[in-house]
């Protein structure tokens, strides 16, 4: 459950960055809601950063690779952040826009496979 502070930070981030959902985010969000209803949150705070999609129960982060920097001014999945998140038990799946547009079925199969590994 998100706190009021987290919701305010997310809203502030969206406004200050001029950010709105990209077309690839919208497509992935639709697919996730069909296959995993109510399991993934979009733009969630995870370990003091923002993940594109996050499943708390599975500790699974889905990050869309794009050229848009995050609010800290660097790529979300820098090597240091990736190592830090993995050391805390998070799994991370990177998804390219190309794959969302050209291989959404493969993307969803990959996510489903990781969910089964994490949740059994």
Secondary structure, DSSP 8 states (H G I E B T S, - for coil): ---HHHHHHHHHHHHHHT----HHHHHHHHHHHHHSTTT-EEEEEETTEEEEEEETTTTEEEEEE-S---TTSS-TT-HHHHHHHHHTT-EEEEEEHHHHHH-HHHHHHHHHHHHHHHH-
